[in-house]
Amino acid sequence: MEQSKMARKQDDRNKAQAYVRKGILAILQNQAEITSEEIQNKLDANNFREVDVPAVLKQLMAEGIIERPPLSRVYVRLRKVDIDVCPEQYINLVQSGVAYHDWDNHLPNLMWAFENKEFVMMIGPASAGKTEAVRKLSELTGMPLFTFNFSLRTREHELVGRLDTRENGEIYFKPGVMTESMKAGGILYLDELPSAPGGMLLKLNQALDSRREITTDEGLVKAHPRWFVVATMNPLDLRGGGTKQLPPQIMDRFPISMDFKLPIDVSTEYAVIKSIVPEISKHSAAVRKGISVIQDLRQSTDLFYIPGIRASRTIARMIVAGKTLQDALEQAVINRYIFWGTSEKAKVAELVYSLIGRSGGY
């Protein structure tokens, strides 16, 4: 009797799930995107409060019927195959397998900017996750990523392009990274933009205005409507490591500014590192201690260098590989300070050993 009652209840649940499945697809046919919470509210109005909506959504995604766009924590939408999203020759530039832990909730804002074509300036210290956030955007959108790293040695033709000669003597236009990204309609990532020489900033200013076009040796190049630009800079203080200011007219080309920070608590940074090095679960105590030491160093106001998340990641990998915590800290952190002299290295070493003990303890 009890088994029969349970069987009927399960059968009712299965029918409800099937009804909900049809309902979700019907909703999505009429709305391009909708949050799972809104779906749940619509179903609640029809007395399906006990149906596990996330489970239904997960099944539909597993079947390839719907997809989660980059705002993946809340949105679902019907899968639409757009063969024009990425030209075939740039498929290899679409990022994949990016381990990015969005601990500061940047991706939803980045995706909004992408969808509305509002260019983004990421401001934050080295190793705060700026590059990985952009790589994740490429992975989630299926857009090719064109990266350009500025320095005082970069030249305009590397960004814009120039006439060149083939082996057979034929003259042709060799596009620079920015020009190629404009034609392809990809994501252009301008790393360390303040390091760009002044002449390059003038060319960039031309491309980034509302016309989205640039004059090259090949002629006028207009950007594809999908073209999107993200730039980075470090804060202009000792801890941020910034080099110089950007002209106001260049800053104005990036309406969205995103403040990237380093984690301030061990648990958050441990979760970030675990997303990159999942094996740290077996070495949790040592890795957490290493992260704690690094975060203490970041609080110091008189050090020439502030270790970022990359230092925590390296220490974690060394510990997983069998190094002691002390060895990992010496090789990944302490030895770096010799760049500023033996007294600076000794000062950091003394601080680190006071926190872990001379032997490392792990």
KALIN-V66448 format. One record per residue. SS is DSSP state (A for helix, B for strand, O for the rest). PSI is psi in whole degrees, -180 to 180 (none if undefined). NEAR is the number of other C-alpha atoms within 8 Angstrom. Layout:
ss = <SS,SS>
psi = <PSI,PSI>
near = <NEAR,NEAR>
//
This chain:
ss = <O,A,A,A,A,A,A,A,A,A,A,A,A,A,A,A,A,A,A,A,A,A,A,A,A,A,A,A,A,A,O,O,O,B,B,A,A,A,A,A,A,A,A,A,O,O,O,O,O,O,O,O,A,A,A,A,A,A,A,A,A,A,O,O,O,B,B,O,O,O,O,O,O,O,B,B,B,B,O,O,O,O,O,O,O,O,O,A,A,A,A,A,A,O,O,O,O,O,O,O,O,O,O,O,O,O,A,A,A,A,A,A,A,A,A,A,O,O,O,B,B,B,B,B,O,O,O,O,O,A,A,A,A,A,A,A,A,A,A,A,A,O,O,O,B,B,B,B,B,O,O,O,O,O,O,A,A,A,A,O,B,B,B,B,B,O,O,O,O,O,B,B,B,B,B,O,A,A,A,A,A,A,A,A,O,O,B,B,B,B,B,O,A,A,A,O,O,A,A,A,A,A,A,A,A,A,A,A,O,O,O,O,B,B,B,B,O,O,B,B,B,B,O,O,O,O,O,B,B,B,B,B,B,O,O,O,O,O,O,O,O,O,O,O,O,O,O,A,A,A,A,O,O,O,O,B,B,B,B,B,O,O,O,O,O,A,A,A,A,A,A,A,A,A,A,A,O,A,A,A,A,A,A,A,A,A,A,A,A,A,A,A,A,A,A,A,A,A,A,O,O,O,O,O,O,O,O,O,A,A,A,A,A,A,A,A,A,A,A,A,O,O,O,O,A,A,A,A,A,A,A,A,O,A,A,A,A,A,A,A,O,A,A,A,A,A,A,A,A,A,A,A,A,A,A,A,O,O,O,O,O,O>
psi = <-49,-40,-39,-41,-42,-38,-42,-38,-40,-39,-42,-39,-40,-41,-39,-42,-42,-40,-43,-40,-47,-39,-42,-45,-37,-41,-44,-23,-28,-15,130,-41,149,146,154,-30,-40,-37,-46,-41,-41,-39,-35,-36,-19,23,40,47,-25,-1,136,89,-47,-36,-40,-43,-41,-41,-42,-36,-39,-31,-4,17,-38,168,161,121,-177,-26,59,-17,-19,-26,150,159,159,140,127,126,117,100,-11,3,-43,117,144,-36,-11,9,-37,-13,-7,123,153,155,30,121,95,118,107,67,-24,15,45,-32,-44,-41,-38,-39,-38,-45,-41,-48,-29,4,45,110,150,136,117,124,123,162,166,145,34,2,12,-49,-42,-33,-41,-39,-39,-38,-42,-44,-44,-28,-14,20,140,144,121,118,135,120,117,149,173,-12,-7,150,155,-39,-25,-30,-44,-45,172,167,139,172,130,172,-29,5,-7,135,134,165,122,106,146,177,-46,-45,-42,-40,-35,-42,-41,-23,41,-168,123,121,112,100,136,51,-38,-17,-5,137,154,-40,-36,-34,-34,-44,-42,-40,-38,-44,-29,-5,-179,-20,-23,54,161,146,126,178,-18,-16,-161,128,123,137,144,146,-24,-11,134,141,133,132,159,154,152,149,147,64,173,-41,-33,-29,16,153,-51,167,158,147,145,-37,-30,-45,-35,-21,-10,87,-27,125,134,129,104,128,161,146,146,0,151,-42,-43,-46,-35,-42,-39,-47,-37,-32,-22,-41,79,-20,-8,-11,-32,-7,35,-46,-46,-43,-44,-39,-42,-43,-40,-41,-46,-41,-32,-39,-37,-25,-15,136,-3,22,148,-17,136,115,138,-163,-31,-36,-42,-41,-44,-44,-43,-45,-37,-40,-43,-34,-3,-2,152,162,-41,-47,-44,-44,-39,-45,-34,-21,-63,-49,-25,-30,-6,-21,-31,11,161,-32,-36,-42,-42,-38,-44,-42,-43,-41,-45,-47,-30,-23,-32,-12,151,-34,-8,-37,-2,none>
near = <4,5,6,7,8,8,8,8,8,8,8,8,9,8,8,10,11,8,8,13,9,8,8,9,9,8,9,12,8,6,7,8,9,11,9,11,7,8,12,10,8,8,11,9,7,6,6,10,7,4,9,7,10,7,7,11,10,8,8,10,11,7,7,8,9,12,10,10,10,10,10,8,4,8,12,14,12,12,8,4,4,5,5,5,7,13,8,5,5,10,9,7,9,12,13,6,5,9,8,11,7,8,7,5,7,10,11,9,8,10,11,8,12,10,7,6,9,11,13,14,14,13,12,14,15,8,9,11,9,11,6,10,12,10,11,13,12,14,13,8,8,10,12,14,13,12,9,10,8,13,9,7,5,9,8,9,8,9,13,13,15,12,10,8,9,8,5,5,6,7,8,8,10,8,11,12,13,11,12,9,13,13,10,11,13,14,14,14,12,13,11,13,11,10,10,12,10,6,7,11,10,8,10,8,11,10,10,10,9,4,7,10,12,10,8,10,8,8,6,8,11,10,10,9,5,7,14,12,10,13,12,13,13,13,11,10,7,7,9,11,11,11,8,7,6,7,6,6,7,10,10,7,10,11,10,9,9,9,7,12,7,9,7,7,7,11,7,10,12,11,9,11,13,11,10,9,10,8,8,12,7,5,10,8,7,10,14,11,9,13,12,9,11,12,11,8,9,9,6,7,5,4,7,7,6,8,10,12,12,8,11,12,11,10,14,13,10,11,14,10,6,6,9,10,14,11,9,14,11,10,9,11,11,12,9,9,13,10,5,8,8,8,6,11,14,8,8,10,10,8,8,10,10,8,7,12,9,8,6,11,8,6>
//
